[in-house]
Amino acid sequence: MVDPGQLIVRSLGESRIPSPLGSLLTRRGTTEHYVDEADRVLLDDTVAMLAARGDELPSFEPGGPRRRIYFDPSKIRAGIVTCGGLCPGLNDVIRGLVLTLNNQYGVSRILGFRNGYQGLTPGAGHSVVELTPAGVEYINEHGGTILGTSRGNQDPEEIVDCLEQLGVNLLFVVGGDGSMRGARLISETIAARDRRIAVVGVPKTIDNDIPYIGQSFGFQTAYAKAAESIRAAHVEAAAQPSGVGLVQLMGRHSGFIASYAALANNDADYVLIPEVPFSLDGFLPALRRRVADRGHALVVVAEGAGQEHLRDAPLRLDASGNRKLGDFGLHLRDRILDDFAAAAREVNLKYIDPSYAIRSVPANPYDSVYCLRLAQAAVHAAMAGRTELVVGMWRGRFVHVPIPLAVSGRNQVDPDGDLWLSVLEATGQPPDFTA
């Protein structure tokens, strides 16, 4: 259970400088549409959860512009880095950061670091990019990131050396949980040197698995693109006798993309996700019965599902130290074919894996708006001297989440929650598959 102390955001010092945005805030106070900077956003939102807290009510610091800021915009330099895997909206966030820094605060010196944290280390040899409003004008129309990205664990001491040598006062890190752990180490190194450099994260995870941020940017675009593959697999399965469409989607530890994409067109007969273990000895006969009853079936599986059935898969790690998963989609395809053959039943199976295609597309309009607003919130936080935090939306309000809390766990589909209940209602599949 989260306690109030975990929600305290670090500050570099007192904000004494009048903000260029101060005139927009003179008459504002907390309403159902806006939270004043002196107010707080409650963590819990039900009577039962609040009652369980007693007198202690954990709350987030609200996001948004402040009346006074810590940094003098005319005297500072900002840096931006994108890390980890691709995600729709990365260029939108870069553009939003540059435009807000320049147009709203007058910060004209903005640097882009190439290829993730590698761009902040001397050994990689990557050049630094000067970012201007003109240079980012149309980048939101394209997928990927103009700065490039990478995985890996770089030395925070070298990174802080780079920031000091370049005179960077604000560092914006756009990345997932591994990137935010790196941002935390960078912030701690800065504090150990008693330097005044703000480190603010814009959390990026196509799997929607970072907690306490509501929903990650690019997620809606990703599951909308994934839904197209589900529809194609359904058409293929329905067009042939005993047709089976099998779609594997991204989701290493969290089945949000599989769940939302399946609900988007309501064609799936079965959805398999990492959070809900299942027995293949129970699932395969159920699939055969569904094909016999309807003539076809559609199965959606998250890439991290069923790993318990791949016990012989070798342990492999990526550059960031994350375990590389076994390919359960291909394993499931072979098991389905073998099961139908053993039962002397015809099957026409089409296997579709659009994994990388769904993360490389431009953001849709919803995500474009969300990316811009996250970027604005990140700049407001950094200019006010807040550090070691990520920005997100909680209960419909923009908030500051301390990085230690944001990396303390993983956001996952709750098997007892309303999302999974919706999936069970839509598919008609049982809560579990027993042998």
Secondary structure by P-SEA (a helix, b strand, c coil): cccccccbbbbcccccbbbcccccccccccccccccccbbbbccccaaaaaaaccbbbbbcccccccccccccccbbbbbbbbccccccaaaaaaaaaaaacccccccbbbbbcccccccccccbbbbbbbccccccccccccccccccccccccaaaaaaaaaaacccbbbbbccaaaaaaaaaaaaaaaaaccbbbbbbccccccccccccccccaaaaaaaaaaaaaaaaaaaaaaccbbbbbbbbcccccaaaaaaaaaccccccccccccbbbbaaaaaaaaaaaaaacccbbbbbccccccccccccccccccccccccccaaaaaaaaaaaaaaaaccccbbbbbbaaaaaaaccccaaaaaaaaaaaaaaaaaaaaccccbbbbbcccbbbbbccccccccccccccccaaaaaaaaaacccccccc
